[in-house]
Amino acid sequence: MPDITQYLGLPELASAHGGEIDYMIGLVHWLMLILFVLWTPYFIYVLFRFRQKKNPKASYSGAKGTLSSYQEIAVVVAELVLLFAFAIPSWAELKQDFPDEKDAIVVHVVAEQFAWNVHYPGKDRIFGKRDINLVNTQLNPLGLDLDDPMGQDDIIVINELHLPVDQPVIVHLTSKDVIHSFALNTMRVKQDAIPGLDIPVYFTPIKEGDYEIHCAQLCGLGHSRMRGILKIHSEAGYTAWMDEMIQELEEYGR
């Protein structure tokens, strides 16, 4: 699909599926432009043609032509094409055609006022148990059970999401308190994080770099501070970061 990001003034495109979304946005803009170009002159014409001076007595029968009906039908057809030919297939692919978790980087992101808690499973790729009774805001924000052998190599960082480039990513979202909205504009990803629900999102980064994570849902007085960093590494860079985090855990006795 053509790269129209620069013409629409959208954020940098850094995910595999983002081009399709940008293309749909472009089509909507074209439809709005056509409606604006065709209807604006007609609107101005109507203002003069049916002004009070020329029509001192109101007509209660209304217009009797069929042109307006054909115009409305054309707009409805165009919107149906956008919905069924583009929007629904793209949505179904992103929401249902998930890769197998064995072939993807799987991360848990837990939102809270006003931070993003990011939980990695470590090298064993198995998430340890979490217990709400073990939650400590400073030392153990997710209540990770350190007695669980599967959780002893788990990594938890705050407001930083590290991922490798060109590998599928599955992020499981939830919230500790209120509804938040996990927004990665450069990845064309936005999904509400809702207390009590585990909601997965899927994307594949295609560009290395540092990007922003922010909350797109008003979640309290500190909403504007709820920002994080998304770091897309090379494969070697991601492995090096993971090794560094595991080494830090070992140094702290875990």
Secondary structure, DSSP 8 states (H G I E B T S, - for coil): ----HHHHT-----BSSHHHHHHHHHHHHHHHHHHHHHHHHHHHHHHHHT-TTT--S--SS----SHHHHHHHHHHHHHHHIIIIIIHHHHHHHHH----GGGSEEEEEEEETTEEEEEE-TTTT----B-GGG-BTTTBTT-B-TTSGGGTT-EEEESEEEEETTS-EEEEEEESSS-EEEEEGGGTEEEEE-BT--EEEEE-B-S-EEEEEEE-S--STTGGG-EEEEEEE-HHHHHHHHHHHHHHHHHTT-
